[in-house]
Amino acid sequence: MATAVSSVAEVCRAAKNAARGLARSDTAVKDAALEAIATALQERMAEILAANELDMRSARDAEIGDALLDRLRLDEARITAIARAVREIAALADPVGEVIDGHRLPNGLDVRKVRVPLGVVAVVYEARPNVTIDAAALCLKSGNAIVLRGSSTAMHSNAALARIAAEAAVAAGLPEGSVGLVAGGGREELTELATQRDAIDLIIPRGGESLKEALQAVATVPVIYAASGNCHVFVDASADVESAEAIVMNAKTQRPGVCNAAETLLIHARLAAEFVPRVLRSLGAAGVLVRADERTRALAGPMLDAAANGDGAGAPAVMIEQASEEDWASEYLAPIIAVRIVDSVQEAIDHVERYGSGHSEAIVTRDTAAARAFQLGVDAACVYVNASTRFTDGGEFGMGAEIGNSTQKLHVRGPIGLRELCTFKYLVEGDGHVRD
């Protein structure tokens, strides 16, 4: 299996050879391979869980934090969900061969623009072993070979998952080398992978700013950055406070360690006196640390004083610290949120433009003009009106699983699904045509 090849160059060469056959594979063969992978994940669950426990034990010893432990952890329910996602990808329409555009020129030539696989996609990711299967399934369905490079934190989990996927895919008729794994070693290995121009067509990093910066420094292969998510929720003056509270809590607390979780809450000054105490109590009850500006702290003062004096009527403790300039630009990936009061929709837009990462931004409002101004003014892959940022996800968007969310503009923006893993070619047919 390709996963057993030791060197980066050999894994990439094997993937390049496999890509030629994959590009010509029938949809039925690719779908059968995905079904085989899903079945193998469920049948070999004990093997996967044993490998994951080795990683979890090491991670707990290293004290990597609860949010990262949550991203690393696999259990029966999560493996079943991963297998289900593979089957959902298999059920999607095959993008390869799809006609994007077609027309006949005045000279009689027929021109069709059709989707074709990119070739070999390398995915570099941190401690999220589910990415191993999500990425492999998306690449195989879109006719691409894949080279996986996970982190050392998930070394055992990734190895088990990639091995199972590779074996199942080949047994179902896909070429040897369609799924490859490099070990997840140090920066030297990352540099070697990022410079395989003869074999790799695209690299997609899925991780924090440090991974992005490391690749930017060395990559000679094209890169789509599925990078950090410094996401905001702006609660406008006209917002329904109950709806706003629900959206903020979902965006921050449902899974704090993911890139589409909210990291900053902006509140319009006209609603702040009513909304700040309410949302801070809920955040406190959920164990979220608040880093707030002076205006927010002033509104929170009476509530904090009551809790400190024991007359808060059972109100949960609210942990509030003074926000620094660094907090506005931080992707916490943890139960921490920065809170700031702003005086207008435009001030909220300006804040997002200064500190946001271009991932996902949300406004909660009942004012159509405010919603429209936010949609037009914020430059991000996904802009929400009256909805949580947590919906930025290939599965939620009906794309099946995703490899990541692109925060750049070329050639992909937002969730990276099947169509985003394709390029195109022009097929031109004539009848003895020559150019004058």
C-alpha positions in Angstrom: 0.0 0.0 0.0 1.1 3.6 -0.6 0.8 4.3 3.1 3.8 2.0 3.7 6.2 3.9 1.5 8.7 5.6 3.7 10.0 8.6 1.8 8.0 11.7 0.8 9.3 11.5 -2.8 8.2 7.9 -3.2 4.7 8.6 -1.8 4.3 11.5 -4.2 5.5 9.5 -7.2 3.1 6.7 -6.4 0.3 9.2 -6.1 1.3 10.8 -9.5 1.2 7.4 -11.2 -2.2 6.6 -9.6 -3.7 10.0 -10.6 -3.6 9.0 -14.3 -5.8 6.0 -13.7 -8.0 7.8 -11.3 -8.8 10.6 -13.7 -10.3 7.9 -16.1 -12.1 5.9 -13.4 -15.8 5.4 -13.9 -18.1 6.9 -11.3 -19.3 3.4 -10.3 -15.8 2.3 -9.5 -15.1 5.4 -7.4 -18.4 5.0 -5.5 -17.7 1.4 -4.9 -14.3 2.4 -3.4 -16.0 4.9 -1.1 -18.5 2.3 0.0 -15.7 -0.1 0.7 -13.9 2.5 2.8 -17.0 3.3 4.8 -17.6 -0.4 5.5 -14.0 -1.0 6.4 -14.1 1.9 8.9 -17.0 0.3 10.7 -15.6 -3.3 10.5 -12.2 -2.2 11.8 -13.4 0.2 14.5 -11.5 -1.5 17.3 -8.3 -1.0 15.4 -9.0 2.7 14.9 -10.0 3.2 18.5 -6.9 1.5 19.8 -4.7 3.7 17.7 -6.5 6.8 18.8 -6.1 5.9 22.4 -2.4 5.9 22.0 -2.6 9.4 20.6 -5.0 10.6 23.3 -2.8 9.2 26.0 0.3 11.1 24.7 -1.8 14.2 24.2 -3.1 14.2 27.7 0.4 13.7 29.0 1.5 16.7 26.9 -1.5 18.8 28.3 -2.5 20.1 24.9 -5.8 21.5 26.3 -9.5 20.4 26.2 -10.3 21.9 22.9 -7.5 20.2 21.0 -8.2 16.9 22.8 -11.8 17.2 21.6 -10.5 17.6 18.0 -8.2 14.6 18.4 -10.7 12.2 20.1 -12.4 9.4 18.2 -15.2 7.2 19.5 -17.7 4.8 18.0 -20.2 7.6 17.3 -17.6 9.8 15.5 -16.3 6.9 13.4 -19.8 6.0 12.5 -20.4 9.7 11.5 -17.2 9.6 9.4 -18.3 6.5 7.6 -21.7 8.1 7.0 -20.0 11.2 5.5 -18.1 8.9 3.1 -21.4 7.4 1.9 -22.9 10.8 1.6 -20.0 11.8 -0.7 -20.5 8.7 -2.7 -24.1 9.7 -3.2 -23.2 13.1 -4.6 -23.0 13.8 -8.3 -19.6 13.1 -9.9 -18.1 16.5 -10.9 -15.7 15.0 -13.4 -16.9 15.5 -16.9 -19.5 18.0 -16.0 -20.0 20.5 -18.8 -19.6 24.0 -17.3 -20.2 25.8 -20.6 -20.6 25.0 -24.2 -21.3 26.7 -27.5 -20.7 26.6 -31.2 -18.5 29.3 -32.7 -19.5 31.1 -35.9 -16.9 29.0 -37.8 -18.6 25.8 -36.7 -16.2 24.7 -34.0 -17.9 23.1 -30.9 -16.3 24.3 -27.7 -17.1 22.6 -24.3 -15.6 23.6 -20.9 -15.6 20.5 -18.7 -14.5 19.7 -15.2 -11.4 17.5 -14.8 -9.5 16.4 -11.7 -6.6 18.5 -10.5 -4.4 15.4 -10.3 -2.5 15.0 -7.0 -3.7 16.9 -3.9 -1.6 17.0 -0.7 -3.5 17.9 2.5 -1.5 19.0 5.5 -3.4 19.1 8.7 -3.1 19.2 12.5 -4.7 17.0 15.2 -8.0 16.2 13.5 -7.9 12.5 12.4 -11.3 12.7 10.8 -9.7 14.9 8.1 -7.8 11.8 6.9 -11.0 10.2 5.7 -12.9 13.3 4.7 -10.1 14.5 2.5 -9.4 11.0 1.0 -13.1 10.5 0.2 -13.4 13.9 -1.5 -10.3 13.5 -3.5 -11.1 10.0 -4.7 -14.7 11.0 -5.7 -13.3 13.9 -7.7 -10.7 11.7 -9.4 -7.7 12.9 -7.5 -5.0 11.0 -5.8 -4.2 12.2 -2.3 -1.1 12.6 -0.2 -1.9 13.1 3.5 0.4 14.7 6.0 -1.1 14.9 9.5 0.5 16.0 12.7 2.6 13.9 15.1 -0.1 14.4 17.7 -2.5 12.2 15.7 0.2 9.9 14.3 -1.3 6.5 15.2 -4.9 7.5 14.4 -3.9 8.9 10.9 -1.8 5.8 10.1 -4.6 3.5 10.9 -7.2 5.5 9.0 -5.1 6.0 6.0 -4.1 2.3 5.9 -7.7 1.2 6.0 -8.7 3.7 3.3 -5.9 2.8 1.0 -6.4 -1.0 1.3 -10.2 -0.7 0.8 -9.8 1.6 -2.2 -7.3 -0.6 -4.0 -9.4 -3.7 -3.3 -12.4 -2.0 -4.9 -10.5 -1.3 -8.1 -8.7 2.1 -7.7 -5.0 2.3 -8.5 -2.3 1.6 -6.0 -1.0 4.8 -4.5 -4.4 6.6 -4.7 -4.2 7.3 -1.0 -0.7 8.0 0.5 0.5 9.1 3.9 3.7 10.7 4.9 4.6 10.3 8.5 4.0 13.8 10.0 7.5 14.5 11.0 9.3 17.8 11.3 9.7 20.9 9.1 12.2 19.2 6.8 9.5 16.8 5.7 7.0 19.6 5.2 9.5 21.4 3.1 10.1 18.4 1.0 6.4 17.8 0.4 5.8 21.5 -0.4 8.5 21.4 -3.2 7.3 18.3 -5.0 6.5 20.3 -8.2 6.8 17.3 -10.5 4.2 15.3 -8.5 1.9 17.5 -6.4 -0.6 19.7 -8.2 -2.0 21.4 -5.1 -1.4 21.6 -1.3 -4.2 22.4 1.1 -3.0 23.2 4.6 -5.6 22.9 7.4 -4.4 24.4 10.5 -3.4 27.6 12.3 -1.3 30.6 11.3 2.0 28.9 12.2 1.3 26.1 9.6 0.3 28.7 7.0 3.5 30.7 7.6 5.7 27.6 7.5 4.3 26.7 4.1 4.4 30.3 2.7 8.1 30.3 3.5 9.0 27.2 1.4 6.2 26.1 -0.9 6.9 26.0 -4.6 3.7 24.0 -5.2 0.4 25.9 -5.5 -1.4 26.3 -2.1 -5.0 26.9 -1.1 -4.9 28.1 2.5 -7.7 26.6 4.6 -6.4 28.7 7.5 -7.5 30.5 10.6 -10.9 31.6 11.5 -11.1 34.8 13.5 -14.9 35.0 13.2 -17.2 37.7 14.5 -20.9 38.0 15.5 -22.2 41.5 15.4 -25.4 42.1 17.3 -27.1 45.1 15.8 -29.3 47.7 17.5 -32.5 46.2 16.1 -31.6 42.5 16.9 -34.1 40.3 18.8 -32.2 39.7 22.0 -33.4 36.1 22.5 -32.3 35.2 18.9 -29.0 37.1 19.3 -28.2 35.3 22.5 -28.9 31.9 21.0 -26.7 32.6 17.9 -23.8 33.9 20.0 -23.9 30.9 22.3 -24.0 28.5 19.4 -21.3 30.2 17.5 -19.0 30.3 20.6 -19.8 27.2 22.6 -21.1 24.4 20.4 -17.5 23.5 19.5 -15.0 26.2 20.6 -12.0 24.4 19.0 -13.1 24.7 15.3 -12.3 27.4 12.8 -15.9 28.6 12.3 -16.5 29.2 16.0 -16.9 32.9 16.9 -14.0 34.6 18.6 -15.3 38.1 18.9 -18.7 39.5 19.8 -19.5 43.1 18.7 -22.6 44.8 20.2 -24.3 47.9 19.0 -24.2 50.6 21.7 -28.0 51.2 21.6 -28.7 47.5 22.6 -25.7 47.1 24.9 -27.4 48.0 28.2 -30.0 45.3 27.6 -27.9 42.7 25.9 -24.5 42.8 27.6 -25.7 41.5 31.1 -27.8 38.9 29.5 -25.2 37.4 27.1 -22.4 37.6 29.7 -24.5 35.6 32.2 -25.0 32.9 29.5 -21.3 32.9 28.6 -20.4 32.7 32.3 -22.7 29.7 32.8 -21.0 28.0 29.8 -17.6 28.6 31.3 -16.4 31.1 28.7 -13.8 33.6 29.7 -14.7 37.1 28.4 -12.1 39.7 27.4 -13.9 42.9 27.1 -13.4 46.6 26.3 -14.0 49.3 28.9 -17.6 50.0 27.8 -18.6 46.3 28.2 -16.9 46.1 31.5 -18.7 49.1 32.8 -22.1 47.6 31.9 -21.0 44.3 33.5 -19.9 46.0 36.7 -23.2 45.9 38.7 -23.7 42.3 37.8 -20.2 41.4 38.9 -20.6 43.3 42.1 -23.8 41.5 42.9 -22.2 38.1 42.3 -19.2 39.1 44.4 -21.5 40.2 47.3 -23.4 37.0 47.2 -26.7 38.7 46.2 -26.7 37.8 42.5 -29.8 35.6 42.9 -27.8 32.5 41.9 -26.3 34.1 38.8 -23.3 32.3 37.5 -19.8 33.8 38.0 -18.7 35.7 34.9 -15.0 35.7 34.2 -14.1 39.1 32.6 -10.7 40.4 31.8 -9.6 43.6 30.1 -9.2 43.1 26.3 -5.9 44.0 24.7 -5.2 44.8 21.1 -3.9 41.2 20.6 -7.3 39.8 21.6 -9.1 41.4 18.7 -6.8 39.5 16.3 -6.8 36.2 18.1 -8.2 32.9 17.1 -8.6 31.3 20.5 -10.0 27.9 19.6 -11.0 27.7 23.2 -13.8 28.9 25.5 -12.7 32.5 25.3 -14.4 35.4 23.6 -13.5 39.0 23.0 -16.4 41.5 23.4 -16.6 45.1 22.2 -19.3 47.7 22.0 -19.5 49.7 18.7 -21.6 52.7 17.7 -22.7 51.8 14.2 -22.9 49.1 11.6 -20.0 50.7 9.8 -17.9 50.6 12.9 -18.6 46.9 13.2 -17.7 46.4 9.5 -14.5 48.4 10.0 -13.5 46.2 13.0 -14.1 43.0 11.1 -12.1 44.3 8.1 -9.2 45.2 10.3 -9.0 42.0 12.4 -11.0 39.3 10.6 -9.4 36.5 8.8 -11.8 36.3 5.9 -13.5 33.2 7.1 -17.1 33.6 8.5 -18.8 36.7 9.8 -22.4 37.2 11.1 -24.8 40.0 11.8 -27.9 39.6 14.0 -30.5 42.3 13.0 -34.1 43.0 12.0 -33.0 46.0 9.9 -32.8 45.1 6.2 -30.6 48.0 5.4 -28.1 47.0 8.2 -28.1 43.5 6.9 -27.4 44.6 3.4 -24.7 47.0 4.4 -23.0 44.2 6.4 -23.2 41.7 3.5 -21.7 44.2 1.0 -19.2 45.7 3.4 -17.6 42.6 4.9 -15.0 40.8 2.8 -15.2 37.2 3.9 -15.8 33.8 2.4 -19.2 33.4 4.2 -21.3 36.3 5.5 -24.4 35.4 7.6 -27.5 37.3 8.5 -29.3 36.0 11.6 -27.5 32.7 11.7 -24.5 31.2 13.5 -21.0 31.1 11.9 -21.0 27.4 12.7 -22.8 26.6 9.5 -19.6 27.2 7.4 -19.1 23.6 6.6 -19.2 21.5 3.4 -21.6 19.1 5.0 -24.0 21.8 6.1 -23.8 23.4 2.6 -24.8 20.2 1.0 -21.3 19.5 -0.4 -20.7 16.3 1.6 -17.6 16.6 3.8 -15.0 19.2 3.2 -11.2 19.4 3.2 -11.3 22.8 4.7 -12.5 26.4 4.3 -10.5 28.6 2.0 -9.9 32.1 3.3 -8.3 33.3 0.0 -10.0 34.2 -3.3 -8.3 32.1 -6.0 -9.3 29.6 -7.1 -11.5 28.5 -4.2 -13.2 30.4 -1.5 -15.2 28.9 1.4 -15.8 25.2 1.9 -13.6 23.0 -0.4 -15.7 20.2 -1.7 -15.8 18.1 -4.9 -16.1 20.8 -7.5 -13.5 22.9 -5.8 -11.0 19.9 -6.2 -11.4 20.1 -10.0 -10.0 22.3 -12.7 -11.3 22.4 -16.2 -10.3 21.9 -19.8 -11.7 23.0 -23.1 -12.8 20.2 -25.5 -12.9 21.6 -29.0 -14.4 19.6 -31.9 -14.2 20.5 -35.6 -14.5 19.0 -39.0 -11.2 19.7 -40.7 -11.1 23.2 -39.5 -8.0 25.3 -40.1 -7.4 28.9 -39.1 -7.2 31.5 -41.8 
